[in-house]
Amino acid sequence: MMQQTFTNPNEHGYYGDFGGAFIPEMLFANVAQLKSQYLQIMDDKDFKQEVNDLLHHYVGRPTPLFLAKRLSAQYGTTIYLKREDLCHTGAHKINNTIGQIILAQKLGKTRIIAETGAGQHGVATATVCALKGMECIVYMGEKDIERQAPNVARMRMLGATVVPATSGSKTLKDATNEAIRDWINNPTDTHYIIGSVVGPHPYPDMVARFQSVISAEIRKQLLAQTGTELPTHVIACVGGGSNAAGAFYHFLEEPSVQIVAVEAAGHGVQTSMSAATTQLGTPGILHGSKSLLMQTPDGQVVEPHSISAGLDYPGIGPMHANLYTSGRGLFLSATDDEAMDAAFHVSKTEGIIPALETAHAFAALDQIKWKPTDTVVICLSGRGDKDLSTYMQKLDS
């Protein structure tokens, strides 16, 4: 039995008041199998060796911890960037898909399904399915297929079938709904690789553990570069929250480290065109777990909005909901315009074009009063190639 901490849920999958597994009866056997075996499999020596070997030789880990000298000078503090954008496929998502596909093989599964918003999780899933010779079906909102065309092309080139979700807002929430329907209809041979720290237990814990390599590396790299393992602040963008969970994981039990999560405010928190779940959400159940979600008084999900497809989600992972309600994490938000401005600023200041999701994290630099003695680590979760058409619209306007 796991001792409940900010990092670990309890035996029922709860982080404080949030988590659990609210699932249809058809999925009970699948989720129960995962729950009973995931920790044992992840602790197996051969499993660890295979995952670590692929993370090093295939993904390119450890990713650099880069001292952003010009940004540091502008903000009067010390800013490091954890370069997850340099992972194979261009984002942190592959840390999780590598782990989950090997776990799926250990469970005897032959077919992989996934949901994707910005397309990075879809690409990462299609990539490891190609590597392992497994069938891959990716569900993606019709709206996201249009705005993330390069990633759709990559998935198809890698051999995946991309299925559009045409209901609701035609974005990440709806893609997740379609993936869950598929899993219900194919419970025996199929493993659902959830891309974020959402869904029924054990997914939030499992995904956080696979992504925790990010903060494990940060501690080692900071020690080597500064003589101490602990920064004063760790900043990450949060939609469902997998890059944030990975960047925060090994600092959550260190009270001296300020955890800073940045949500998508969209057109503004008060405009009804937002995805700032902690500001607008109330406790409810979505996609198999209890968390904070944007909903009407009678429990209907409110459609989110963000210029960033990866943050365009009406909920937040239960780990993050607990970090927010407990006060352990500082939750900020950035509008579409603030994220766009931050993306161009980082590009011109450090020569790094960030993903639109990541740009929200950079926007938080303007919302905190920094001290010269602070050491700030920003999780640069993805590269901006996939968002160039959106960036070009701003340049051309």
Buried (B, 14 or more C-beta within 10 A) or exposed (E): EEEBEBBBBBEEBBBBBBBBBBBEEEBEEBBEBBBEBBBEBBEBEEBBEBBEEBBEEBBBBBBBBBEBEEBBEEBEBBBBBBBBBBBBBBBBBBBBBBBBBBBBBBBEBEBBBBBBBBBBBBBBBBBBBBBBEBBBBBBBBBBBBEBBEBBBEBBEEBBBEBBBBEEBBBBBBBBBBBBBBBBBEBBEEBBBBBBBBBBBBBBBBBBBBBBBBBBEBBBBBBEEEBEEBBBBBBBBBBBBBBBBBBBBBBBBEEEEBBBBBBBBBBBBBEEEBBBBBBBBBEEBBBBBBBBBBBBEEEEEBBBBBBBBBBBBBBBBBBBBBBBBBEEBBBBBBBBBBBBBBBBBBBBEBBEBBBBBBBBBBBBBBEEBEBEEEBBBBBBBBBBBEBBEEBBEEEEEE
